[in-house]
């Protein structure tokens, strides 16, 4: 029974692999050639961009060049390159550079400049001699384009067919690929001088434009800012009072320590990381099925931050937890990062589906850890960044052997249980009587024939790729082929009840063959590792795993473990990411952390350090912090402490000379004052629960359906249906990674805050909460006291007289008035914004 | 300045966002006041200066101002509606001839016989377009229709197909077409959302809110479902909370404004605070405008009859068609109507009864919409698009149905500058594969954008370093639509 429905990988036993050696820094010669060729597109773009036409070409040539770039090259790429470029060169013909296009192939010169009628290319596209392209002739206008191009001299931009052996200018100047250069920490500047290294970098650039930093904010603002930043929660009035009155000279640092020690810190940091890695708890395709195992990854992230896990370990476990510690449930949950993508349960095109899955994992990994738009190079060399197409496939090949693994609950069987299981399995086989197997077979039969073949092969004969495809088929058989409805229809209600009963007993013994997985993770598959090639190719060039060439291009040395069969590719990738020689990873992380504390990173485009992104506002500061991070052995909390203890972080939002400062630096890129932040979706909802006195601080565990009074990170996050409140405040859907949330202000948002029953009820509970706190105050003063208390809860500030004058009369009108006061305050900007 | 266009980008003539530097400049760039841009757009701009976002305006003269996209969810059969295949009935009962490449079908039934088309066909209008008896009312508008018979895509299942038709990719995560359009053009109303979605039944649609989601664009540009909430309100949270009357609400709003103005006075350098203060006023106006916009009692008996509101089978879709017209009149930019959410048109078996029902439920309302738009002079500036996520196979499934066919299917367009009374492209002799003038979904999107004055390459958004464009850098305008 079910012999073919239990993939071998599920029950495979792993041995501990050998330690994987660190990445070597030898540049692979073959790779380097590939890279140089691949730079072609990029080079053209830079040629046009960086040199003015007039110095290179006559005016008419400029038009011809533009014609070439806008009409001819795209046409050649689309219609000809597949067979006639460096990768293939069929018939000895390459149409991808000026030299070879004129030289032609086996049949002779392809193009005679100025003479279309004598050019073989023209005869071929007119189907006069050869018939090219073979599938279908070009359209008339496409033919005209090529004829015109040849008549005008078949101009081809100079320079890109012979690539110099040295790096190009653009490549040399890509800041993110340079070694860290923090320089020396500047001396102290200005009236407001500070010894803190961050302040010294900041003050230096402010000083250069004649500005100074703002004063330090008062303690009430500081504790609200820091609490919302580090915990995602507002401080209570008691916490505010304690801090405001703390006479200790080190009060601020003690506050930082207290906040780091709170479990809420890990929850807050996890929420930020979850955005980045497109975490959600559903499939995100049609059925959008809930993933009951997804929370384990969230738990890993939350715990990692709370335990102060270093970034190198954090990266290694998420990319290769299964290779590093194959028996450790935490490590297996961590590598669940690679299982966060979307999935369709009803997809007969299993091969196409797997390709999409691995593409997505490749893209998202590069985004998260390298902030590099690798995805651009999937179909062509990156147009702006020095990333050739080969880099994409080298990176992608890291995931070539990776298989999805759904681990069922496991446990030690008691003595004698084995026989019990055998007996139950026998009973199951009897009641199913082959009917379920028939259903499953029918589900397999609906796949294309070659996919069926891969699935029906004995597992021991499959390649890694065949294992991957077989997994998708298997999963679909389980999810879509043998649903309860289909089973009931096939065997009838009575038999199914019997069957369910047996399955329940088997579940209790951890032996139910249909059991839902407890943990979703990955492991490298058995079998021959399929060579990574361009899509659709089965022969020719293949790509070995390695780093992008502009970042050193190291090959990822591979050591296949004889017991587990794991390739070590992902471990090597993780080691490369956090190797001290890698210039980009520390910068990327520092920038993310900076953004968490200031709203905007030193590099404003947190997931794009490429040439379409923006250069850092303070490059030396970025490098100083990156170097400190590496020197601290990737200690994230230490970095955060350094940032939030700076005077730059502690600045007030107001500035005495704001008119002048606004003219010089309207966007506050130089940090002359504190930029206010709007509460994000989770901060807003959690703070509402705090105001209501309703927040349940229960740490960790599976998500809860509905809208329980727990922190928002524990709400079920489904991709196809979003929580109205969180959605209105720009919480991401988890379909793609989000490095920086949008902050929108819309009328529907205002409607939600004014009219939605959830907010209206929150106002009621908030009012009840405050009412209890001011009940002991004499009636005449209670209206003012109510307003004062409510304002402090909502904004961390005591109410000013104007506010009291405005709201106290309303509060004095009884419960309805009090509720209105609370509703008004929930809608106030002093609640919604953090100063 | 935030997000200045890269020099490299400018010099290489690569399309890029024109960022807005500050609020003052933003207001001057958007022309004479607020009327020209979207309600949400204005607020988004004030708030998203940081991402350099701004509604962009037309790239070339537009022939359409707004779009009504009639989405037949589940996949209507082209073979039984707008793409007649005489050979299909000749070969009915036989397997697909060997000369046809075997497609991957969604349900994977292999070797099923061809299923005959039971429809009666007629030629209509001066153009003589052939339309089946499942669309007798729409057929009266033959001379308005440009029938695209050569549509194709890669979405083999509903999720992939709907995703492709709505967002340009079978894989989730990209902005919907309506989001791109409102991002590009904004809206002409402050009092209604720029992008509205309506369904003819409560059932959730394939892919849920993703079908009108903003993808990586700010949520400002997501579609707003109308009439889809648990209550009777047209738009979520439009009705005053229980127990709160108009004057109490107004009092609260006044106090919120005062409190927020006091707060803003302390922070004179923060423009986002103004935007939030303003959002309450706009919300308040929406509260009075939206109920009026959706009040069908204001329509005459004749109009209600025209849309089929008096007959049960057509009443639901008729209502949303009529609402769509009212929204177009009020400046809503993009309106998407769904028939049969939850794959209603998905006739894997019993296509006769399924399509009789669904065609019957939309035929008269759509015809009514076209008539009404025409007589009010709105059709010339309103592009009406009809189609599903794919078509259906000539092969049978389960004996009486047809499987999904993304490789060749029919859509049509009318109004908005489209030349009616023509057929564009063709499928093979059995209607399985698009063969002539093939129109990928990206081409269809590029064409819709073009008619609205938007160029599919110039409309772009810098997302994580990639200049993302609505048709994923592909597709082209189908010129024949306007020639």
Interface residues (C-beta under 8 A of the other chain):
Chain A: X45 X46 X48 X49 X50 X284 X285 X286 X288 X342 X344 X346 X347 X348 X349 X356 X360 X367 X371 X372 X373 X375 X376 X383 X384 X385 X445 X446 X447 X448 X600 X604 X605 X607 X608 X609 X610 X611 X612 X613 X614 X653 X654 X655 X658 X662 X666 X667 X673 X676 X678 X719 X720 X721 X722 X724 X727 X728 X730 X733 X735 X736 X737 X739 X742 X743 X744 X745 X746 X747 X748 X749 X750 X751 X752 X754 X755 X756 X757 X760 X800 X802 X803 X806 X807 X810 X820 X823 X824 X825 X827 X828 X829 X830 X832 X833 X835
Chain B: X1 X2 X3 X4 X6 X7 X8 X9 X11 X12 X13 X14 X21 X22 X39 X40 X43 X44 X46 X47 X48 X50 X51 X104 X105 X106 X107 X108 X109 X110 X156 X157 X158 X159 X160 X171 X172 X173 X193 X204 X206 X207 X208 X209 X210 X213 X215 X216 X218 X219 X220 X224 X235 X236 X237 X238 X239 X240 X241 X242 X244 X248 X249 X251 X252 X253 X255 X256 X258 X259 X260 X262 X263 X264 X266 X267 X268 X269 X270 X272 X273 X275 X276 X277 X279 X280 X282 X283 X286 X287 X462 X464 X465 X466 X467
